[in-house]
């Protein structure tokens, strides 16, 4: 039975594929690729594209961009302002943080630097016996003890000294008890 041209072509293609698969199984990635060698196949296996440098689009996140981001985060900039300073898009930063979780952790640590410096300045001012700074610090940290309190009490129910001392300790139930004891006056509606 005679073979057709198409059957001959299919057989040749099959032989080429077998030869290619055999060459792939024998190929050593450490050997240099020589185009002039007639015995060497003219292809590079797909798996080794990752190891070749310089392929694809260059990354936007260069060392200079990362340095600019670090500088911006260290002075307390939010993500948007840091990206403007580093001249990258916000999405580029988010994508980089997603691929590099260690950078994300470092970014959060850099954002805490201004807060730590402020705390250090406050403690230093306390050591210098700055009363105003000490007072402000205590007001912010211990509001119940040192902050000015606003007392909402009806005029009809006078507060005694004991009531004021209880309020100073933070006992708000004194006001609740006084409100229950005083009858609330309501306006009569006209019919």
N, C-alpha and C positions, 0 to 999 in steps of 0.2 A: 504494500500500500504506500503510495507516494505521500510525502509530507508537504504541507503547504508552507508558504512563506511566513504566515502568521505563527504556525506551530514551531517553525525554526527560530523565530524571534523570541517566542516565549521560552524556549529551551535555553537560548543564549542568555536571556535575562535571569533565568533561574541559576545558571552557572555563575554569572557575575555576583548574584546575591550570596551564593555559597562561598565564593572566594572572598567577598567583603566580610562576611561573618567570621571566616577563618582568620583573616588579617586582624580583625578587631580582637579576637580572642588571644592572638599572639602579640598584640601591640603593647609595648612598654612605654608608659608616659615619661620616663626619664630619658629615653632616647631622643635626640634632636630630630626634628622633621627636616628631611633633605628633599627638596623638589627635584633635584637632578638625578636622584637615584631611581633607575627604572624599575627596581624590584619593590619600591615602597609605594603604597597606595597614596593617592593625593586627597586625603581627607583627614579631618581631626575629629575624633569621637566627641559627641555632644556633651558627655559628662565632664570633659576637661575644659569646657569654656569658662567655668567658674574659676579655674586656677590661672587663666591667662589674664594679665593685667591690662588695663587700658580699653577694655571692651565696654560698650554701652555709654550712656550719658554720664558725665562726671557729677559727683555729688555736690550739692549746694552747701552741705555742712562741712566746711573746711575748718582747719585749726583756728583761723582768724575769726570765723563766725562763732565758733564755740567759745572763744575768748571774749568776744563782744557780749554774748549771751550771759556768760559768767559775771562780767563787770556790771551788766544791767541788773541782774538778779541780786547781786551783792548790795546794791544801793536801794533795793526794795521795789523795783519796777514790776508791775504785773506782766503777764505773758505778752499781751498785745504791745506794750511799750518796748519790751525787750526785743521783740521781733522787728519793730520799726528801727530800733537802734542797730540791730545786726543786719538789717536789710534783707530779711527773709519773710515769707508769708507765715501766718499763724498756723496754717495747716501743715506746713513743712516742719514746724517745731513739734506739733502734736504727733505727726508720723514718726519723727525721729525718737520722741519719748516712748512711743509704743514699741519701736524696735529695740530701744536701748533703755530698759528699766533702771539700770544703774544711773543713767543720766537724769532720769525723772526724780530719783531719790536725792541726788546731789542738788538738783534744781530747788527742791523743797527745802533743803538745808541752807542753800544760799539765800533763800527768801527770809529765813529766820535771823540772818546776820544783823540787820538793822535793829530788830527787836532786842537781841542780846546786847548790842552796843548801848541802846537806850537804857536797859536795865542796869548795865555797868555804870553809866553816867549817874543814874539815880542813886545807886549805892555809894558811889564816890561823893556825891553831894551830901548824902547822909553822914558820911565820915567827916566831912568838913563842917558839920553842925549847921547846915542850912535849914533853918526851921520851916521856912515856906515850902521847900521841896519835900521835907519830911512829912509835913502836914498833908500835902497833896498826895503823896505816896500812900499814906495811911487811909486817906479818904477813899482812894480807888481800891485798895486792897481789903479794907474792913469797913464797908459802907454802914453796916449796922451799928458799929461803935462810934465812928468819927464823922460821918456825913451829916449834913443838916437834914433834919426830918421835917416834913410838912405834916402837920396834924390837922385833920379835918374833924372838927367837933362842933356840934351845934352850940350856939351861944347860950341856950337855955340850960345846958348841962355844964355847970362849972366843974373844972377838973381840980382835984385836990393835989397836994404835993406828992402824996403816995401814988396817985394816978400818973403824974408826970414822971416819977422815978421808974414806975413800971414800964411806961412807954420808952424811956431812955434805955432800959434793958432789952427792949424789943418785944415786950408783951403787948400785942395789938388787941388782945381780948378785952382789955379795959375799955376801949372805945366801943366795942360791940355791946358790952354790958351796959354802958351809959346810954347808948342809943335805945336799948330795949326799955330802960327805966323811964325815959322821957317820952311822953305822948307826943305824937307828931300832929301838928295842927294842919287841918285841911281846909281849903276854901269851899264855901257852900256855893253850889251852882244855882243860878237863877232859873226858875221854871216859868 
